[in-house]
Every structure is written in C-alpha cells, then in structure tokens.
Amino acid sequence: MADLVYPPVIVLIKSFWKYLGLNLDFQGQGNVPRKGGAILAINHTSYIDFALAGTAALPAKRYVRFMAKKEIFDNKIAGPLMRGMHHINVDRSNGSASFVAALRSLKAGEIIGIFPEGTISTSFEIKELKSGAVRLAIGAGVPVIPTIVWGGQRVYTKGLKPNFKRRKFPVAVSFGEPIFYSRETDVEVAEKHLREVMIQMLRDVQEKYPDSHVGQRWAPVRLGGTAPAPLN
C-alpha cells in the first residue's frame, strides 16, 4: 500500500521529540522483524506511547499500523491522518470488523501495534490483558513482540494535565524477543504468559531507568511513586 502520509508525520513527530528534549533510549530493535507480519504488544502508560513505539521501530524500516478507537478516526483532524497512515479503526460495538481488518493486514505482512491492556494504566503497572493480541497472532500465524514504553507518562497521561515544556529526561522503549503461539495454544494460558513477560520487561526497564522514581507522580507505588495503586 502507498504511504504518502506516514513519512511527513514521522518528520513532525521526530521534530516534536527534539523540541521536548527527550533522551530516547531504544533497546532490542533487532527483535523487530524486517519483513513479514508481526504484532507489537505494547504497555500503555501515556497518550504518546504509540508515537514512541512507532519511532523506535523505524530502524527496521517498518511502519507500524496501530489499532485505535473509533473516536480518534471520527476527529476531523486526526481521522484523515489515521486513515492516511493505514491505522485500524476499532469500533467496540463491532469488534469483529476491526479483528478481520487487523488479520488481513497481518497476513499481508504488516506490523500491527496493539495495547492489550485496552486503556491507559493509571497505576503504571501492567493491567490484565485482553485476548485480541494473542488471538490475532494465532489466527495470522505471526509472532508477538512484547514492547515496553517508559517515560512517556511524564509528558501526557490520563488524569493529568499534559506538560509539553522543554526539559531533558529519559524515555525508554524496549522490544522483547518474538513469541510464537501455535494454533493449539490455549488463549488464556498465552495471555497470562504474555503478561508475565511484559511485567518482567517493565521491571527491567524501570531498574535501568536513570531517574529516581521515589516521590514522583509518574511512578508506581511499588517504586516509591505516588501514582494511584493498581486496581488488579
């Protein structure tokens, strides 16, 4: 498919990162396949996670097609951009249509970005996962790449005013090793396994994060932060 919209949007996003002064730390980029379908299963702590994960995948010369809620596509400004970048419209009242669209893209060799938690985790811990990512991986016969983004919540997250002031601080994106689930795999077992992998990856990223989490609103209670406690 022709990508006329994605390249200029990438230029704008990279300029935005430069303006903010973010110290971007990308790890495991070799785990992003150079060709063929794959799913990025991404944790969700901020409204800019998709842009950060997409930027981190660029060295693989891949554009990530994100699954995003219908309301974004209905927006007069964001909608045309989302469609132009061939992202996938998720209408929660008709989930089967988005599932089929994602399955078709995966079989066509695209990389699909999914936030399996379904919504932003205000505790900044990994919530329970929904089954979509695993079911798509099994249906399309493609790997799941567990992906962790950390630091974006310091810019713009749920329940807090965005802070777009220029200030240098680290933002990490880590791609884990591809996970293959066979057609015989139990979906619930696979969900639990994927969540365990993502939890361990998140803790590894947090352990290496150079800024202290203690007393910070953008950090989880487990690390001495003041974010809301997990609900699950």
N, C-alpha and C positions, 0 to 999 in steps of 0.2 A: 504494500500500500504506500501511496505517496505521503511523504511527511514534509509539508510546506509550513506548518505552524510550529511544530516542535522545536526546530533549530533556533528561530528567533526568541522563543520563550526561554530556552536554555541560556541564551546570551543575557537576557534580562535577569534570570534567577542568579546566574553567576555574578552579575554586577551587584545584585542585592546582597549576596553573601559578602562581597568585598566592601560594600558600604557599611554593613554591620560590623565588619572587622572580625568575623568568626575565624577561629583557628580550627579548620576542618581536619579531622583525623579519620581516614578511611582505612579499614582493615579487611583482609580476606577477599579483596576484589577478584582474585584468581578463582574464587568459587562461583562467580557469575559466569554462566556458560556463554561462549562466544557465538554459538548458534543453537537453534532448537528451542522448543518451548520450555518454560520453567515458571515456577511461582515463587515470588518473594513474599514470605510470611513475615510481616513487619509488626513490631510492637508499636503501641500508639500512645504517645505522651503529649503531642502538640499538634497544632494545625499546620505545621510546616514539615511534618515527617515525610510526606510524600515527595516533596521537593528535594529534601536532603537525601533520601534513599535513591531517588532518580538521578541526582547529581553524582552520587557515589558509584552508580552503575555505568556511567559514561565511558570509562576507560575500556570496558568490554565492547564498546561500540554498539550498545544496545539501548533502545528506548523502552522504558517501562510503561505498560498500559495499566493504569490504576482503575480499580473498581471503586466507584464513588457514588454517594447517594444522589437520588434524583433531584433533590432541591438545588444542588450545585449546577446541574445541567439546565435547570429552569431559570437560572440567573441570566439576565440579559447580557452581562459582560463575560462571566465565567463560562456560561453554557457553550457559546461558539468556540471558545478556546479548548474546552474539554473535548468537544466533538472533533475539532481540528487535529487534536493530538491522539485521537482514536482511543480515548479512555472509555470505560464501560459503565453505562448508566445502570444503577441498582435501584429499582423500584421495589420497595419492601412489600408492596401489595401484590406484586407479581414477580417473585424471586426466580421463578423458573426461566423467564426470558433472559435475565442477566446471567444466569448459570449457563444457559445454552450459548450465549454470546461469548462468554469467557472460555468455554470449552472449545468453541470454534477458533478463537484466537490462539489458544494454546496449541491446538493441532496444526495451525498454520505456522507455528514456530515462534510465536511472540512470547515475551516475558510479561506476566501479569503480576501486578502488585496488589496484595490483599492485607488488610488489617484484621486478622482473625478474632481479635477481641471485640470487634464490632463498633466500638466507640472509644474515645479517649479515656485512659485510666487516670482518674484524678489523684490516685494514690501513688502513681508512677511505678507500680508493680504490675506484673503480668496477670491480667484477669483470666477467668475461664474463657476458653476459646470456642468459637462457633465452628461448625463442621465443614463449612464451604471450601476452605483451602485444601483440606485433606481429600474431600470428595472430588474436587476438580483434578487434583494430582493423580488420583487413582483412575478417574474416568479418562483423562487425556494421556496417561502413561508418562508423566513428566515429573522431574524432581521438585521437591520443596527446598528452597534456600532460606533457612531461618535468618532473619535480619533484625539487628538491634540498632535503634537510633537513640542517642542520649545527649541531652543538652538543648534540644530544640524547645523544650518546655520553658527555658529561660527567656525565650523571645515571645512566644504566643501559645498559651494553653487554655484549656477550658476553665471558666470561672474566675479568670484573672485578666486584667487589662493588658493588652499587648505592649511590649517595650521594644520599640524599634530604634532606640538610641544607639549610636555607635559605641561599642565597648568590646574589647577583646576578651573572649573566653572560648574554651574548647567545646566543640561539638563532635561527637564520635558516631560513626556508622560502621557496623561490623557485620560481614556476611559469613555465615557458618557453612560448614560442608554440606553438599547436597544430600537430601534424604529421599530415598526411593521407597514408595509403598506399593506393594503388589496388589492385584485385584482381590487376593484372598485376605488382605489385611482387614481386621476389624476397625471400623471408623473410630469408635470410641477409644480403643487402645491407641490408635495412631494420634488422636487428638491429645491424649494425656502425654504421649511420648514427645510430641512436638512442643507442648507447653513446658515440659521439663527441660528440654533442650534450650528453649528461649529463656527460661528463668536462669539457667546456669550461664548462658551467654550474657544476659543482662548484668548479672553479678560480676562476671569477669570484666566487663566494660566499666562498670562502676568502680571496681577495685583499682583499675588503672587510670581512672579519671583524675587529672591533676588538681582540680579544685576541691576544697573541702565541702562535704555535704552537710556538715553539722550546723543546725540552726537555720537552714535555708528552706524557703517555702517551696522551691522547685525540687526538693529532695524528699525521699520517702522516710517515714518514721523509723524504719529498720536501720537507716544510716544516720539517724540523729536529726533528720529534717523535720519540717513542720507541715508537710502535706497531709491531707486527710488520711486516716487509717484505711487500709483495704476493706472492702465490703465482703470479699470472699477469700 
